[in-house]
Amino acid sequence: MNKTTLYWLLQFGGWAGLMLTSFLAMVVILPFFPAFGANSISVLLGVLISHVYRGYVKRKNWKDLKVPKLVPRVLIASIVQGLVMTVLSLSALAGMFVILFHSDPSALDGFLGLPVIEGVDEATMAKIREATIQNYSGSKLLIYLFSYLISFAIYFISWSSLYFAYQYLQKTREFEIEKWKLSASVKDAELNALKAQINPHFIFNSLNNIRSLVAEDTERARDSITHLSDLLRFSIQFDQYEKVSLAKELEVVEDYLNLEAIQLEERLQYKFNIDKASGETMIPPMIIQTLVENAIKHSINNLPNGGEIIVESKLNHDFVNIYVKNTGQLKVKGTTGERRRGIGINNSKERLRLLYGERATLSVENMNENMVCATVKVPIK
């Protein structure tokens, strides 16, 4: 059953159930059809007023309010709704009583509390009815109005309680689903990262390159072993982090670039232009590394003269903007290289969406004829 069908079933079922007790009490002193008509009108009014109220609540996003802010709003709204329903219900009831009184005055005797008096003519009974009705127009009418208002206000408070309890359960359920989606996405990203970095081919190339350095440049060989060790350690611990500092992510990126530079030599140039204030900004792990890896695999590797990678960051009010620029051009969509690049990019976009909603963005586009730029925008809070 979809939400819309369930909503209307609960609306009519709930209000009909509430008015059933009123109908059973009213049918004792009134004919069946007037009692049924009056309560049917109350059911329709309850559905209409609460439906309009629901629309207002959704427009004002009350479901996102904290309890201390929500409670007074619900109480005031319930009193207002109760007052509106009291006026409309009693107006409808009064109209039905007028019609019933003109058609059969004696039908109201039970409602007015008049006893059956033997031997009293109709003219005398008419005077008694008139006097009783006039008496109801005073303090008793105010008592009726107040009791109706309290009853309907309680109904609407109960309606709001059930509605917001349902919204809370739905929000909790959606949060759990998003949490599992994020977990699955992070695991998928972790798997892709491990495949890209800790596969035998990558390790074999890195170790071979380091081995060739041992005799030529011992210091650089030692540094390369450290880079490989740090990269492997972070990759293995990757699933423990939901977010890492930008500074930590850049350390991993630098380890990766240093290892790739051994293979590509002068064909790979890179530099970092990092805003110092952005260093402690928290971002999803492997986001920048994925973009750098794409730049090398799908652009730098395919260029005879290689190219350059520039990683930049800028702090801008409530956001940090990260740019990964590289020599090359985006290929036509649908090619094998772009499909592979798209998998990593789409995965990163999904992780950003799950963590930040629509506030975070990732885009890749050609800057000019020679450079491609991937831009990541992440909210600080």
Buried (B, 14 or more C-beta within 10 A) or exposed (E): EEEEEEBEEBBBEBBBEBBEEBBEEBBEBBBEEBBBBBBBBBBBBBBBBBEEBBEEBEEEEBBEBEEEEBEEBBBEBBBBBBBBBBEBBBEBBEEBBEEBBEEEBEBBBBBBEBEEEEEEEEEEBEEBBEEBEEEBEEEEEEEBBEEBBEBBBEBBBEBBEEBBEBBEEEEEEEEEEBEEBBEEBBEBBBEBBBEBBEEEEBEEBBEEBBEEBEEEEEEBBEBBBEBBEBBBEBBEEBBEBEBBBBBBBBBBBBBBBBBBBBBBEEBBBBEEEBBEEBBEBBBBBBBBBBBBBBBBBBBBBEEEEBBBBBBBBBBEEEBBBBBBBBBBEBBEEEEEBBEEBBBBBEBBBBBBBBBBEEBBBBEBEEEEEEBBBBBBBBBEE
